[in-house]
Amino acid sequence: MEKIIMDLIIFSGEARSYAMEAMQLAKNGQIDEARELLEKSKETLGDAHATQTSLIQGEAAGNKCEVSLLLVHAQDHLMTSIVVKDLAEEIIDLHEKLSKVELKNE
C-alpha cells in the first residue's frame, strides 16, 4: 500500500513540475517546447490516475484501505497537479496569443 501511495505522490509531483516548467517556457516565448512539456505532464498524470484507479478498484472489490495522512497527502498532490496542469494549458494559450499580437504590432 505504501508503494502505491508513494507512486501517486511521485507521479503527481513530476506532472506538476512539468506543467510549471512548461509555463516558464511559454513565458519566454518557447511555445512549442512548452506544449511538449505539457504533454509529458498529461502522460505522467495518466500514470498517477492509473495508480489512483487501482486503489479505487481495490476498495470497490472489498479491499478496504486505511485512510492515512500519507494517503490524504497523495490525493492532495494529485488534485493540485491536475489543477496546475489545467491552468498551465490556459496560460500557455494566453502566452501564444500574446506573442502573436506582439508580432503583429511590430
C-alpha positions in Angstrom: 0.0 0.0 0.0 2.8 2.4 0.9 4.4 1.8 -2.5 1.2 2.7 -4.3 0.8 5.8 -2.2 4.4 6.9 -2.9 3.9 6.2 -6.6 0.9 8.5 -6.5 3.0 11.3 -4.9 5.9 10.8 -7.2 3.8 10.8 -10.4 1.8 13.8 -9.3 4.8 15.8 -8.3 6.6 15.0 -11.6 3.5 16.1 -13.6 3.2 19.3 -11.6 6.9 20.1 -12.2 6.5 19.5 -16.0 3.5 21.9 -16.0 5.3 24.6 -14.0 8.3 24.3 -16.3 6.0 24.5 -19.4 4.6 27.8 -18.1 8.1 29.2 -17.8 9.0 28.2 -21.3 5.8 29.8 -22.6 6.6 32.9 -20.7 9.9 33.0 -22.5 8.2 32.6 -25.9 9.1 28.9 -26.3 5.5 27.8 -27.0 6.3 24.5 -28.9 8.7 23.4 -26.1 6.1 24.4 -23.5 3.4 22.2 -25.2 5.9 19.3 -25.3 6.3 19.5 -21.6 2.6 19.9 -21.1 2.2 16.6 -22.9 4.7 15.0 -20.5 2.7 16.4 -17.7 -0.5 14.8 -19.1 1.2 11.4 -19.6 2.6 11.4 -16.1 -0.8 12.4 -14.7 -2.2 9.4 -16.6 0.2 7.2 -14.6 -0.9 8.9 -11.4 -4.5 8.4 -12.3 -3.9 4.7 -13.1 -2.4 4.4 -9.6 -5.4 6.1 -8.0 -7.8 3.9 -10.0 -6.1 0.8 -8.7 -6.8 2.0 -5.2 -10.4 2.7 -6.0 -10.9 -0.6 -7.8 -9.4 -2.4 -4.8 -11.8 -0.7 -2.4 -14.7 -1.4 -4.7 -13.7 -5.1 -4.7 -14.0 -5.1 -0.9 -10.3 -4.5 0.0 -10.8 -1.5 2.2 -7.7 0.5 2.8 -6.9 2.5 5.9 -7.2 6.2 5.2 -3.8 7.5 6.4 -2.4 11.0 6.4 0.0 9.8 3.7 -2.9 8.7 1.5 -4.6 12.1 2.0 -1.3 13.8 1.2 -1.0 11.7 -2.0 -4.6 12.6 -3.1 -3.9 16.3 -2.4 -0.8 16.1 -4.6 -2.8 14.5 -7.4 -5.6 17.1 -7.3 -3.2 20.0 -7.1 -1.2 18.7 -10.0 -4.4 18.3 -12.1 -5.3 22.0 -11.4 -1.8 23.2 -12.2 -1.8 21.3 -15.5 -5.2 22.7 -16.4 -4.1 26.3 -15.6 -0.8 25.7 -17.5 -2.8 24.9 -20.6 -4.7 28.1 -20.3 -1.6 30.2 -19.6 0.3 28.7 -22.5 -2.6 29.5 -24.8 -2.6 33.1 -23.5 1.2 33.5 -24.0 0.8 32.1 -27.5 -1.9 34.7 -28.3 0.1 37.5 -26.7 3.1 36.6 -28.8 1.1 36.7 -32.0 -0.4 40.1 -31.0 3.1 41.4 -30.3 4.4 40.2 -33.6 1.5 41.9 -35.4 2.3 45.2 -33.7 6.0 45.2 -34.6 
